[in-house]
Amino acid sequence: MTKMEKKELSILIPAYNTICSRLVSDLNRQAEGLGISYEIIVAEDGSTDTKAVEANKEMMASLPHCRHLVRQENMGRAAIRNLLAREARYNWLLFIDSDMAVKNEDYLLRYLNAEEAEVVDGGVSIDGDPSALNSNLRYIYEKASEQQHTAEQRQLRPYLHLHTANLMMSREVMMRCPFDERFRRYGYEDVLMGKRLRLQQTPILHIDNPLSFCTFEDNRRFVEKTEEGLRTLHEFRNNLRGYSSLLTLVEGIHVSGVKWLLRQLFKTFKHPMRHNLCGRRPSLCLFKLYKLGYFLTLTDNH
């Protein structure tokens, strides 16, 4: 593939109760040094933390080519990204999650120099102090699967590894294939985007250009977010068939009574399992079993 000239860029950051001053200032500094037309837009999606909103507003006002949008009501993870895309002025859109951090000084340049592709995924690096995070379930979970998410591994199954935390695409693709706004709760809006891009035969290029993920919620909040994501997966299971390993596992259980037995075991041991996961020595094995059991309880009547 040849390199595509990219001389303009809209950097789009949805935010919810997150101060993203460092992220925006780092991106702004890099963009200023590249001599391109650019903008950075942060959109508050119904943020309730007024201190975070004011901090973002003040910071954005102090930097060139930055805009701060405030939505009073939460639109949802898909709709806020579609709004950002509509607000964008330029032909290349770079979606970044507000809790990411810039890791490399040539981060933006790597995207601008990426080989020709209308969708480019840069990936995420799991960082932080291992000794300080050895009891954090999110960190343990993400770190354990990090080697499966190298650029080489992602490119083997490009449509199954699309993540909005660090994703560049052309405006044309985004307008043709917007995020599905039925996805209001946590999880899977990017998975369905990957499926739709595959159906449209739009190539995806995965490159080694990670942002740093180094801020992790506490164990209780991560378990709650996981449960929310599993409810999203159940709600859209017909759309996501073939794009979720958990869904494939569950739908592959055909032996009579096995699902019923697993549900009963989960209901019996749910509270001690959850106690472990929210505690100081969470088990990754228990976490996987918890996810399976929780999802099966959502399918009681199916």
KOLFI-687387 format. One line per 2 residues: number of its first residue (from 1); their letters; for each residue x, y, z of N, C-alpha, C, CB. Coordinates in steps of 0.02 Angstrom, whole numbers, padded with zeros to 5 digits. Glycine has a CB too. Example, Ala and Ser with C-alpha at 12.3 -4.5 7.8 and 13.67 -1.06 7.14 Angstrom:
REM KOLFI-687387
1) AS) 00660,-00284,00390,00615,-00225,00390,00660,-00165,00390,00565,-00224,00452; 00642,-00112,00354,00684,-00053,00357,00645,00002,00394,00704,-00030,00286
This chain:
REM KOLFI-687387
1) MT) 00042,-00060,00000,00000,00000,00000,00044,00062,00000,-00047,00000,00061; 00019,00116,-00028,00054,00179,-00030,00030,00224,00026,00045,00214,-00098
3) KM) 00068,00276,00040,00049,00323,00092,00000,00374,00065,00110,00358,00122; -00048,00392,00105,-00099,00440,00086,-00083,00508,00117,-00170,00415,00107
5) EK) -00088,00560,00078,-00076,00627,00104,-00131,00647,00153,-00071,00678,00047; -00112,00662,00213,-00160,00685,00263,-00134,00752,00289,-00169,00633,00320
7) KE) -00168,00805,00272,-00146,00872,00291,-00196,00906,00337,-00136,00914,00229; -00248,00870,00357,-00298,00900,00402,-00326,00845,00446,-00354,00935,00362
9) LS) -00344,00865,00507,-00364,00815,00556,-00411,00846,00608,-00302,00785,00591; -00466,00812,00620,-00511,00829,00676,-00503,00777,00730,-00586,00833,00652
11) IL) -00480,00799,00788,-00470,00754,00846,-00532,00759,00890,-00405,00771,00886; -00566,00703,00900,-00633,00703,00931,-00632,00663,00995,-00686,00675,00882
13) IP) -00650,00696,01051,-00643,00665,01117,-00709,00670,01155,-00586,00698,01157; -00747,00616,01160,-00806,00617,01204,-00784,00612,01277,-00855,00559,01187
15) AY) -00817,00650,01321,-00797,00651,01391,-00857,00643,01436,-00759,00715,01408; -00847,00607,01490,-00899,00601,01541,-00866,00602,01609,-00942,00536,01532
17) NT) -00872,00658,01643,-00844,00667,01711,-00768,00652,01713,-00880,00621,01760; -00733,00673,01660,-00661,00662,01656,-00626,00727,01639,-00645,00608,01603
19) IC) -00574,00742,01676,-00532,00800,01659,-00478,00775,01610,-00499,00832,01723; -00478,00803,01550,-00432,00779,01499,-00383,00833,01477,-00472,00754,01437
21) SR) -00364,00876,01524,-00319,00932,01510,-00252,00908,01482,-00308,00973,01572; -00221,00860,01514,-00155,00836,01493,-00159,00805,01423,-00126,00785,01543
23) LV) -00209,00765,01411,-00218,00732,01346,-00224,00785,01291,-00281,00687,01346; -00268,00834,01301,-00280,00885,01249,-00218,00928,01238,-00339,00930,01269
25) SD) -00184,00948,01292,-00125,00990,01285,-00069,00954,01248,-00100,01014,01353; -00061,00889,01262,-00010,00849,01226,-00028,00843,01152,-00004,00779,01258
27) LN) -00091,00831,01137,-00112,00826,01067,-00104,00893,01031,-00185,00803,01063; -00123,00947,01066,-00118,01014,01038,-00045,01031,01021,-00147,01066,01086
29) RQ) 00000,01015,01067,00071,01029,01056,00098,00991,00995,00112,01011,01118; 00080,00928,00989,00103,00889,00931,00074,00917,00866,00083,00816,00939
31) AE) 00010,00932,00866,-00023,00957,00805,00007,01023,00783,-00099,00964,00817; 00021,01067,00831,00051,01132,00815,00118,01124,00780,00059,01173,00879
33) GL) 00154,01072,00796,00220,01062,00767,00219,01028,00699,00261,01023,00813; 00161,01008,00675,00158,00971,00612,00140,01013,00552,00108,00916,00619
35) GI) 00117,01074,00564,00100,01118,00508,00040,01094,00468,00158,01124,00463; -00009,01065,00503,-00070,01042,00470,-00129,01083,00493,-00082,00967,00485
37) SY) -00184,01077,00457,-00248,01106,00481,-00278,01055,00530,-00297,01121,00420; -00294,01078,00589,-00320,01031,00639,-00368,01066,00686,-00262,01000,00678
39) EI) -00405,01025,00722,-00449,01049,00775,-00454,00993,00827,-00519,01070,00748; -00466,01013,00888,-00479,00964,00942,-00546,00983,00973,-00421,00965,00996
41) IV) -00593,00936,00973,-00659,00948,01001,-00671,00899,01059,-00715,00940,00946; -00685,00926,01117,-00706,00885,01174,-00780,00896,01185,-00664,00904,01239
43) AE) -00817,00842,01188,-00890,00846,01197,-00909,00813,01263,-00928,00814,01138; -00936,00852,01309,-00961,00826,01373,-01029,00792,01360,-00968,00883,01426
45) DG) -01032,00727,01375,-01093,00689,01363,-01134,00684,01427,-01076,00619,01335; -01165,00741,01445,-01206,00741,01506,-01166,00735,01570,-01256,00686,01503
47) ST) -01104,00760,01569,-01061,00756,01629,-01095,00790,01688,-00992,00787,01615; -01091,00757,01746,-01122,00784,01807,-01070,00815,01854,-01160,00729,01843
49) DT) -01006,00803,01840,-00952,00830,01881,-00936,00901,01856,-00888,00784,01879; -00964,00951,01889,-00956,01020,01865,-00883,01043,01868,-00999,01067,01907
51) KA) -00844,01017,01915,-00773,01036,01918,-00736,01011,01856,-00741,01007,01982; -00752,00950,01835,-00720,00922,01775,-00740,00962,01713,-00739,00848,01765
53) VE) -00804,00979,01708,-00828,01018,01650,-00794,01086,01648,-00905,01026,01654; -00790,01120,01705,-00759,01186,01707,-00684,01182,01692,-00770,01218,01774
55) AN) -00651,01130,01717,-00580,01123,01704,-00567,01112,01630,-00551,01064,01744; -00609,01071,01598,-00601,01060,01526,-00616,01123,01487,-00648,01003,01503
57) KE) -00668,01159,01507,-00687,01221,01472,-00631,01273,01476,-00752,01250,01503; -00603,01281,01535,-00549,01330,01545,-00487,01311,01504,-00531,01336,01619
59) MM) -00470,01248,01505,-00411,01225,01469,-00420,01232,01394,-00396,01152,01486; -00479,01214,01368,-00492,01218,01296,-00491,01290,01272,-00560,01186,01279
61) AS) -00514,01336,01314,-00516,01406,01295,-00446,01436,01290,-00557,01446,01346; -00398,01404,01323,-00329,01431,01324,-00286,01406,01267,-00296,01414,01389
63) LP) -00312,01358,01227,-00272,01328,01174,-00301,01344,01105,-00268,01252,01184; -00259,01350,01055,-00284,01363,00987,-00318,01302,00957,-00227,01386,00942
65) HC) -00366,01316,00913,-00400,01264,00874,-00436,01213,00917,-00350,01229,00830; -00460,01234,00975,-00495,01188,01020,-00567,01213,01031,-00458,01182,01088
67) RH) -00613,01165,01034,-00683,01180,01048,-00709,01134,01103,-00726,01173,00984; -00752,01162,01145,-00780,01124,01201,-00856,01124,01194,-00758,01154,01270
69) LV) -00885,01066,01183,-00958,01060,01177,-00986,01030,01241,-00977,01018,01116; -01043,01054,01263,-01074,01028,01324,-01145,01006,01308,-01073,01081,01381
71) RQ) -01157,00942,01315,-01225,00915,01310,-01251,00903,01381,-01226,00848,01268; -01307,00933,01398,-01334,00927,01466,-01359,00857,01481,-01389,00977,01476
73) EN) -01386,00824,01430,-01412,00756,01439,-01364,00706,01406,-01483,00749,01409; -01359,00648,01437,-01315,00596,01411,-01346,00565,01348,-01303,00542,01464
75) MG) -01309,00570,01293,-01333,00544,01228,-01318,00470,01220,-01302,00583,01171; -01266,00447,01253,-01244,00378,01243,-01180,00376,01202,-01299,00337,01208
77) RA) -01145,00320,01208,-01077,00313,01180,-01075,00318,01104,-01048,00248,01202; -01127,00295,01071,-01128,00297,00998,-01149,00367,00974,-01177,00244,00970
79) AI) -01202,00394,01002,-01229,00458,00979,-01180,00515,00988,-01294,00473,01014; -01143,00515,01044,-01096,00571,01055,-01040,00570,01004,-01067,00567,01127
81) RN) -01020,00511,00983,-00968,00507,00931,-00995,00529,00863,-00940,00435,00926; -01057,00511,00849,-01088,00535,00787,-01095,00611,00787,-01157,00503,00777
83) LL) -01112,00639,00845,-01117,00712,00851,-01049,00744,00838,-01143,00732,00920; -00997,00717,00867,-00930,00743,00857,-00910,00741,00784,-00879,00704,00899
85) AR) -00928,00687,00750,-00912,00680,00678,-00948,00733,00637,-00930,00610,00653; -01010,00747,00655,-01048,00798,00619,-01020,00868,00631,-01122,00796,00639
87) EA) -00994,00879,00692,-00965,00944,00709,-00897,00955,00677,-00960,00950,00785; -00863,00900,00659,-00794,00905,00633,-00791,00941,00566,-00765,00835,00627
89) RY) -00737,00979,00557,-00728,01018,00496,-00687,00980,00443,-00694,01083,00512; -00646,00933,00464,-00596,00907,00418,-00611,00835,00396,-00528,00909,00451
91) NW) -00573,00812,00347,-00588,00748,00314,-00561,00687,00349,-00562,00750,00245; -00516,00697,00398,-00491,00641,00438,-00513,00651,00510,-00414,00635,00433
93) LL) -00543,00599,00538,-00570,00601,00606,-00531,00553,00650,-00645,00582,00606; -00506,00578,00706,-00470,00537,00754,-00508,00535,00819,-00397,00564,00765
95) FI) -00538,00477,00834,-00576,00468,00896,-00529,00444,00951,-00634,00417,00886; -00532,00478,01009,-00490,00461,01066,-00533,00462,01129,-00430,00509,01073
97) DS) -00528,00411,01171,-00564,00412,01235,-00530,00460,01282,-00566,00341,01265; -00569,00492,01324,-00544,00546,01367,-00498,00522,01423,-00602,00584,01397
99) DM) -00498,00457,01438,-00455,00431,01491,-00389,00403,01464,-00491,00378,01531; -00375,00414,01400,-00311,00393,01371,-00257,00445,01384,-00319,00380,01295
101) AV) -00194,00426,01373,-00138,00472,01379,-00091,00462,01320,-00100,00461,01447; -00061,00517,01297,-00014,00512,01241,00050,00480,01265,00000,00583,01210
103) KN) 00074,00431,01227,00131,00391,01247,00194,00409,01207,00116,00317,01239; 00184,00426,01142,00240,00438,01097,00239,00508,01069,00240,00387,01040
105) ED) 00298,00538,01062,00303,00607,01036,00283,00612,00963,00373,00632,01045; 00285,00556,00927,00266,00556,00856,00198,00523,00845,00319,00520,00814
107) YL) 00156,00525,00896,00091,00491,00893,00049,00515,00833,00052,00504,00958; 00038,00580,00827,-00002,00605,00771,00032,00594,00704,-00017,00680,00781
109) LR) 00098,00602,00703,00135,00593,00641,00128,00522,00615,00209,00609,00651; 00128,00473,00660,00119,00403,00638,00053,00393,00602,00124,00355,00699
111) YL) 00001,00425,00627,-00063,00420,00593,-00062,00455,00525,-00118,00451,00637; -00032,00513,00523,-00030,00550,00460,00011,00514,00407,-00002,00620,00471
113) NA) 00060,00475,00429,00103,00438,00383,00082,00366,00372,00174,00439,00408; 00026,00346,00401,00003,00277,00395,-00012,00261,00322,-00060,00264,00438
115) EE) -00001,00198,00304,-00015,00176,00236,-00088,00186,00219,00005,00103,00227; -00102,00187,00155,-00169,00205,00131,-00222,00157,00158,-00170,00206,00055
117) AE) -00267,00185,00195,-00325,00148,00222,-00373,00199,00249,-00304,00095,00277; -00437,00187,00242,-00487,00236,00265,-00503,00227,00339,-00550,00230,00225
119) VV) -00482,00171,00368,-00492,00159,00440,-00426,00133,00467,-00550,00108,00453; -00400,00166,00519,-00336,00147,00548,-00343,00145,00624,-00279,00197,00528
121) DG) -00325,00088,00654,-00330,00077,00726,-00259,00075,00755,-00369,00012,00743; -00246,00118,00804,-00178,00123,00831,-00164,00079,00891,-00165,00193,00851
123) GV) -00216,00055,00925,-00206,00011,00981,-00197,00048,01047,-00146,-00033,00969; -00190,00009,01100,-00184,00036,01168,-00129,-00002,01205,-00252,00030,01207
125) SI) -00091,00035,01245,-00040,00006,01287,-00063,00008,01360,00028,00043,01279; -00059,-00048,01394,-00081,-00052,01464,-00022,-00034,01508,-00108,-00123,01482
127) DG) -00026,00025,01540,00031,00051,01579,00010,00061,01652,00057,00116,01549; 00056,00087,01690,00044,00097,01761,00094,00057,01802,-00028,00077,01780
129) DP) 00096,00070,01866,00143,00037,01912,00115,-00031,01932,00155,00082,01975; 00147,-00086,01909,00121,-00153,01925,00114,-00167,01999,00165,-00205,01894
131) SA) 00162,-00143,02038,00159,-00156,02110,00101,-00120,02144,00225,-00136,02144; 00084,-00061,02117,00028,-00023,02146,-00040,-00048,02120,00035,00051,02129
133) LN) -00038,-00085,02064,-00101,-00106,02032,-00112,-00182,02035,-00101,-00084,01960; -00073,-00216,02077,-00078,-00289,02078,-00143,-00316,02108,-00020,-00318,02115
135) SN) -00184,-00271,02136,-00250,-00292,02162,-00306,-00260,02122,-00256,-00274,02236; -00290,-00227,02066,-00341,-00194,02025,-00363,-00242,01970,-00314,-00128,01995
137) LR) -00426,-00261,01971,-00452,-00312,01925,-00447,-00289,01852,-00525,-00328,01941; -00464,-00226,01839,-00460,-00201,01769,-00389,-00206,01743,-00486,-00128,01765
139) YI) -00341,-00185,01783,-00271,-00188,01762,-00250,-00261,01750,-00226,-00156,01815; -00266,-00305,01796,-00248,-00376,01788,-00278,-00405,01725,-00271,-00416,01850
141) YE) -00342,-00389,01713,-00378,-00415,01655,-00348,-00389,01590,-00452,-00397,01659; -00337,-00324,01586,-00310,-00294,01525,-00239,-00316,01512,-00313,-00217,01530
143) KA) -00198,-00321,01564,-00128,-00341,01557,-00123,-00413,01533,-00091,-00332,01623; -00167,-00456,01557,-00165,-00527,01538,-00179,-00538,01464,-00215,-00566,01579
145) SE) -00218,-00493,01434,-00236,-00501,01364,-00197,-00454,01317,-00311,-00490,01354; -00149,-00417,01345,-00113,-00367,01306,-00078,-00396,01245,-00062,-00331,01349
147) QQ) -00048,-00455,01252,-00010,-00484,01196,-00055,-00506,01139,00030,-00543,01221; -00120,-00513,01152,-00167,-00530,01099,-00187,-00469,01058,-00229,-00563,01128
149) HT) -00165,-00410,01080,-00187,-00348,01049,-00130,-00308,01018,-00223,-00305,01100; -00075,-00342,01001,-00023,-00309,00962,-00050,-00295,00892,00042,-00354,00959
151) AE) -00017,-00250,00856,-00040,-00233,00789,-00042,-00295,00744,00006,-00180,00757; 00008,-00338,00752,00010,-00399,00710,-00049,-00445,00726,00076,-00437,00722
153) QR) -00064,-00454,00790,-00120,-00497,00809,-00187,-00466,00788,-00119,-00508,00885; -00194,-00401,00796,-00256,-00368,00776,-00268,-00373,00702,-00256,-00296,00798
155) QL) -00214,-00369,00662,-00222,-00370,00590,-00244,-00438,00564,-00157,-00349,00556; -00231,-00491,00603,-00253,-00558,00583,-00330,-00563,00580,-00226,-00611,00632
157) RP) -00363,-00526,00625,-00437,-00524,00625,-00458,-00451,00633,-00467,-00569,00684; -00447,-00411,00581,-00452,-00338,00587,-00520,-00313,00609,-00435,-00307,00523
159) YL) -00574,-00346,00589,-00641,-00320,00604,-00663,-00337,00675,-00691,-00347,00554; -00629,-00385,00706,-00646,-00404,00775,-00608,-00364,00826,-00634,-00478,00786
161) HL) -00561,-00322,00804,-00519,-00285,00850,-00522,-00210,00839,-00447,-00308,00844; -00581,-00186,00823,-00591,-00115,00814,-00609,-00083,00880,-00646,-00101,00760
163) HT) -00571,-00032,00901,-00584,-00001,00966,-00584,00075,00959,-00531,-00023,01018; -00635,00107,00986,-00643,00179,00978,-00597,00219,01023,-00714,00198,00991
165) AN) -00560,00186,01067,-00515,00222,01112,-00460,00259,01073,-00483,00175,01162; -00444,00234,01013,-00388,00261,00974,-00398,00241,00901,-00319,00235,01002
167) LM) -00440,00279,00866,-00461,00257,00799,-00467,00316,00751,-00529,00221,00804; -00435,00310,00693,-00440,00361,00642,-00478,00334,00582,-00370,00386,00621
169) MS) -00522,00375,00554,-00558,00355,00493,-00574,00417,00452,-00622,00317,00510; -00587,00405,00389,-00605,00460,00345,-00678,00482,00359,-00597,00441,00271
171) RE) -00691,00545,00347,-00759,00570,00355,-00808,00531,00311,-00763,00646,00339; -00786,00514,00251,-00830,00478,00205,-00854,00412,00234,-00793,00466,00139
173) VM) -00807,00374,00264,-00826,00311,00295,-00873,00323,00354,-00763,00272,00318; -00858,00372,00394,-00898,00386,00453,-00969,00406,00435,-00866,00440,00495
175) MR) -00977,00446,00383,-01044,00466,00362,-01082,00408,00331,-01039,00524,00312; -01046,00363,00300,-01076,00304,00269,-01094,00251,00321,-01030,00275,00215
177) CP) -01054,00250,00374,-01062,00197,00424,-01056,00226,00495,-01009,00141,00414; -01106,00266,00515,-01103,00296,00582,-01113,00243,00637,-01156,00351,00589
179) FD) -01097,00262,00698,-01109,00217,00754,-01184,00208,00764,-01077,00245,00819; -01204,00148,00783,-01274,00131,00793,-01298,00163,00859,-01285,00053,00793
181) ER) -01343,00211,00854,-01362,00250,00913,-01409,00213,00961,-01395,00314,00892; -01427,00151,00944,-01463,00111,00993,-01418,00092,01051,-01492,00047,00960
183) FR) -01352,00095,01040,-01303,00077,01092,-01293,00137,01138,-01235,00053,01060; -01331,00140,01190,-01327,00195,01238,-01286,00177,01299,-01397,00217,01259
185) RY) -01289,00113,01318,-01253,00091,01378,-01182,00069,01359,-01291,00034,01412; -01145,00050,01410,-01075,00031,01402,-01067,-00031,01359,-01044,00020,01470
187) GY) -01020,-00028,01311,-00997,-00087,01276,-01026,-00100,01208,-01012,-00143,01317; -00982,-00125,01163,-00998,-00158,01100,-01019,-00113,01042,-01052,-00205,01112
189) ED) -01023,-00047,01051,-01039,-00006,00993,-00983,-00009,00941,-01051,00067,01015; -00920,-00016,00964,-00865,-00022,00917,-00863,-00091,00884,-00798,-00008,00953
191) VL) -00886,-00142,00920,-00889,-00210,00891,-00937,-00211,00833,-00909,-00262,00945; -00995,-00181,00842,-01044,-00180,00787,-01018,-00138,00729,-01112,-00153,00811
193) MG) -00982,-00084,00744,-00951,-00044,00691,-00904,-00088,00649,-00913,00016,00721; -00864,-00130,00683,-00819,-00175,00647,-00857,-00222,00601,-00778,-00216,00696
195) KR) -00913,-00248,00625,-00954,-00292,00583,-00981,-00255,00522,-01013,-00322,00625; -01005,-00195,00533,-01035,-00157,00477,-00982,-00138,00426,-01070,-00094,00504
197) LR) -00922,-00122,00449,-00867,-00107,00402,-00849,-00169,00361,-00806,-00080,00440; -00852,-00226,00393,-00838,-00288,00357,-00890,-00301,00303,-00834,-00347,00405
199) LQ) -00953,-00291,00321,-01007,-00301,00273,-01001,-00253,00214,-01076,-00292,00307; -00974,-00194,00227,-00964,-00144,00174,-00897,-00154,00138,-00968,-00074,00203
201) QT) -00859,-00204,00161,-00794,-00221,00131,-00746,-00161,00134,-00803,-00243,00058; -00748,-00125,00190,-00702,-00069,00202,-00640,-00095,00238,-00737,-00012,00243
203) PI) -00582,-00090,00208,-00521,-00117,00241,-00505,-00079,00305,-00462,-00113,00192; -00477,-00114,00353,-00453,-00084,00416,-00378,-00100,00422,-00493,-00111,00478
205) LH) -00339,-00049,00436,-00268,-00058,00447,-00253,-00050,00522,-00226,-00007,00405; -00220,-00100,00551,-00200,-00096,00621,-00125,-00080,00623,-00215,-00162,00659
207) ID) -00107,-00028,00660,-00037,-00007,00665,-00016,-00004,00738,-00026,00061,00631; 00050,-00002,00747,00078,00005,00814,00085,00079,00831,00148,-00031,00820
209) NP) 00031,00108,00858,00031,00179,00876,-00013,00188,00937,00005,00223,00817; 00006,00156,00993,-00039,00154,01050,-00044,00218,01089,-00018,00100,01096
211) LS) -00103,00227,01118,-00111,00274,01173,-00102,00235,01237,-00180,00310,01170; -00087,00270,01291,-00075,00238,01355,-00139,00236,01396,-00019,00275,01393
213) FC) -00155,00176,01420,-00211,00167,01465,-00182,00154,01534,-00259,00108,01442; -00186,00204,01578,-00152,00198,01642,-00194,00221,01701,-00089,00238,01640
215) TF) -00258,00236,01688,-00304,00255,01742,-00360,00203,01746,-00333,00327,01730; -00363,00167,01801,-00409,00111,01806,-00460,00122,01862,-00370,00046,01819
217) ED) -00523,00108,01847,-00575,00115,01898,-00565,00061,01952,-00645,00109,01867; -00596,00071,02010,-00589,00022,02063,-00627,-00042,02044,-00614,00050,02131
219) NR) -00615,-00095,02081,-00642,-00161,02063,-00718,-00163,02061,-00617,-00213,02112; -00750,-00131,02110,-00823,-00132,02112,-00852,-00098,02049,-00849,-00097,02176
221) RF) -00824,-00041,02032,-00849,-00005,01973,-00836,-00045,01909,-00817,00064,01967; -00779,-00079,01905,-00764,-00119,01845,-00812,-00178,01839,-00692,-00145,01847
223) VE) -00829,-00209,01895,-00878,-00264,01893,-00946,-00238,01870,-00884,-00299,01962; -00965,-00180,01895,-01029,-00150,01874,-01028,-00134,01799,-01043,-00086,01914
225) KT) -00973,-00107,01774,-00968,-00092,01702,-00969,-00156,01661,-00904,-00052,01687; -00938,-00208,01686,-00938,-00273,01651,-01009,-00300,01647,-00893,-00324,01687
227) EE) -01047,-00295,01702,-01116,-00317,01701,-01157,-00277,01651,-01146,-00311,01771; -01145,-00212,01649,-01180,-00169,01602,-01164,-00189,01530,-01162,-00096,01613
229) GL) -01099,-00204,01517,-01079,-00226,01451,-01111,-00292,01432,-01004,-00232,01448; -01119,-00337,01480,-01150,-00402,01466,-01225,-00393,01451,-01141,-00449,01526
231) RT) -01257,-00345,01484,-01327,-00331,01468,-01333,-00302,01397,-01358,-00281,01519; -01284,-00261,01377,-01283,-00235,01309,-01274,-00292,01259,-01226,-00183,01300
233) LH) -01227,-00338,01275,-01215,-00396,01231,-01279,-00438,01224,-01158,-00439,01259; -01315,-00447,01279,-01376,-00487,01275,-01429,-00451,01234,-01403,-00500,01345
235) EF) -01435,-00386,01243,-01486,-00348,01207,-01474,-00351,01132,-01486,-00276,01231; -01411,-00349,01112,-01395,-00347,01040,-01363,-00411,01016,-01349,-00288,01026
237) RN) -01379,-00467,01049,-01347,-00531,01033,-01359,-00552,00960,-01373,-00585,01079; -01417,-00535,00933,-01430,-00554,00863,-01386,-00515,00815,-01504,-00543,00846
239) NL) -01370,-00452,00832,-01327,-00411,00790,-01253,-00430,00797,-01336,-00338,00807; -01235,-00456,00856,-01164,-00468,00872,-01143,-00540,00864,-01150,-00445,00942
241) RG) -01187,-00582,00840,-01170,-00653,00832,-01109,-00661,00787,-01230,-00692,00802; -01060,-00698,00811,-00998,-00708,00775,-00944,-00657,00791,-01011,-00707,00702
243) YS) -00962,-00606,00832,-00915,-00553,00849,-00901,-00549,00923,-00941,-00487,00824; -00922,-00598,00961,-00909,-00601,01033,-00892,-00673,01051,-00971,-00576,01075
245) SL) -00833,-00683,01081,-00812,-00751,01100,-00859,-00779,01153,-00740,-00751,01125; -00883,-00737,01199,-00929,-00760,01251,-00995,-00783,01221,-00941,-00705,01303
247) LT) -01020,-00744,01174,-01083,-00762,01141,-01074,-00828,01102,-01105,-00705,01093; -01018,-00836,01069,-01004,-00898,01032,-01001,-00957,01079,-00938,-00892,00993
249) LV) -00969,-00947,01137,-00964,-01001,01187,-01033,-01022,01212,-00921,-00979,01246; -01074,-00972,01230,-01140,-00986,01257,-01184,-01021,01205,-01174,-00921,01281
251) EG) -01182,-00997,01144,-01224,-01026,01092,-01199,-01094,01068,-01229,-00978,01033; -01137,-01111,01089,-01110,-01176,01071,-01126,-01230,01121,-01036,-01171,01062
253) IH) -01159,-01211,01177,-01178,-01261,01228,-01245,-01292,01208,-01183,-01228,01300; -01242,-01354,01184,-01303,-01387,01160,-01325,-01446,01203,-01292,-01410,01090
255) VS) -01282,-01467,01251,-01299,-01524,01293,-01356,-01504,01340,-01238,-01548,01334; -01408,-01544,01340,-01468,-01529,01379,-01451,-01520,01453,-01520,-01584,01370
257) GV) -01476,-01467,01483,-01469,-01455,01554,-01406,-01420,01576,-01473,-01519,01589; -01357,-01413,01531,-01293,-01383,01552,-01302,-01309,01569,-01240,-01391,01496
259) KW) -01338,-01273,01526,-01349,-01202,01540,-01388,-01193,01604,-01386,-01169,01482; -01437,-01234,01615,-01477,-01230,01677,-01432,-01241,01738,-01534,-01282,01677
261) LL) -01388,-01292,01734,-01344,-01306,01790,-01296,-01249,01803,-01304,-01371,01776; -01268,-01220,01749,-01222,-01164,01757,-01257,-01104,01788,-01191,-01146,01690
263) RQ) -01320,-01093,01768,-01358,-01037,01797,-01368,-01048,01872,-01427,-01031,01762; -01386,-01108,01890,-01399,-01123,01961,-01336,-01115,02003,-01427,-01193,01970
265) LF) -01280,-01138,01976,-01216,-01131,02011,-01198,-01058,02020,-01160,-01168,01974; -01210,-01018,01967,-01195,-00947,01972,-01239,-00913,02024,-01205,-00913,01904
267) KT) -01303,-00928,02023,-01349,-00898,02072,-01329,-00915,02143,-01421,-00920,02058; -01303,-00976,02152,-01282,-00999,02219,-01219,-00963,02242,-01272,-01074,02219
269) FK) -01172,-00955,02196,-01106,-00929,02215,-01093,-00857,02192,-01052,-00973,02186; -01144,-00824,02167,-01135,-00756,02140,-01105,-00709,02192,-01201,-00729,02116
271) HP) -01133,-00708,02252,-01110,-00659,02301,-01039,-00670,02326,-01157,-00659,02360; -01019,-00733,02341,-00949,-00743,02360,-00901,-00729,02301,-00938,-00814,02385
273) MR) -00921,-00744,02240,-00880,-00729,02182,-00871,-00654,02174,-00910,-00759,02118; -00926,-00619,02181,-00924,-00546,02174,-00883,-00515,02230,-00996,-00516,02173
275) HN) -00887,-00543,02289,-00848,-00519,02346,-00774,-00525,02331,-00866,-00559,02410; -00754,-00581,02301,-00684,-00590,02282,-00663,-00539,02229,-00672,-00661,02255
277) LC) -00704,-00530,02178,-00687,-00486,02123,-00682,-00413,02145,-00737,-00492,02066; -00721,-00394,02193,-00721,-00325,02218,-00670,-00315,02274,-00790,-00305,02242
279) GR) -00637,-00369,02294,-00590,-00365,02349,-00519,-00351,02328,-00593,-00428,02388; -00472,-00367,02373,-00402,-00350,02362,-00363,-00405,02326,-00369,-00334,02428
281) RP) -00392,-00464,02318,-00357,-00518,02283,-00403,-00549,02231,-00332,-00572,02333; -00423,-00510,02181,-00471,-00535,02131,-00439,-00590,02087,-00496,-00478,02087
283) SL) -00479,-00640,02071,-00457,-00696,02030,-00480,-00686,01958,-00483,-00763,02059; -00434,-00688,01911,-00451,-00681,01840,-00493,-00740,01817,-00388,-00675,01797
285) CL) -00478,-00799,01843,-00518,-00859,01825,-00590,-00851,01849,-00486,-00922,01856; -00599,-00827,01910,-00666,-00815,01936,-00703,-00762,01895,-00664,-00794,02010
287) FK) -00665,-00712,01873,-00695,-00659,01833,-00725,-00687,01768,-00643,-00604,01817; -00689,-00732,01736,-00714,-00762,01674,-00776,-00805,01688,-00659,-00806,01642
289) LY) -00775,-00842,01743,-00833,-00882,01762,-00893,-00838,01780,-00816,-00929,01821; -00878,-00782,01813,-00931,-00735,01832,-00966,-00707,01770,-00902,-00677,01875
291) KL) -00926,-00688,01721,-00954,-00661,01658,-00999,-00713,01624,-00897,-00639,01610; -00976,-00774,01621,-01017,-00827,01590,-01082,-00837,01628,-00977,-00892,01587
293) GY) -01077,-00843,01694,-01136,-00855,01734,-01185,-00796,01731,-01117,-00868,01806; -01158,-00735,01735,-01202,-00676,01733,-01239,-00673,01667,-01161,-00612,01744
295) FL) -01203,-00686,01612,-01235,-00683,01546,-01290,-00737,01540,-01183,-00692,01490; -01276,-00796,01567,-01325,-00851,01563,-01388,-00833,01602,-01295,-00916,01590
297) TL) -01382,-00796,01656,-01443,-00778,01693,-01486,-00729,01654,-01425,-00747,01761; -01455,-00694,01606,-01493,-00648,01563,-01531,-00685,01510,-01446,-00597,01531
299) TD) -01512,-00748,01499,-01543,-00788,01446,-01591,-00840,01475,-01489,-00824,01404; -01614,-00829,01536,-01660,-00877,01569,-01718,-00897,01525,-01686,-00847,01634
301) NH) -01745,-00848,01490,-01806,-00861,01451,-01793,-00870,01377,-01855,-00804,01461; -01728,-00883,01360,-01711,-00889,01289,-01678,-00956,01276,-01665,-00831,01266
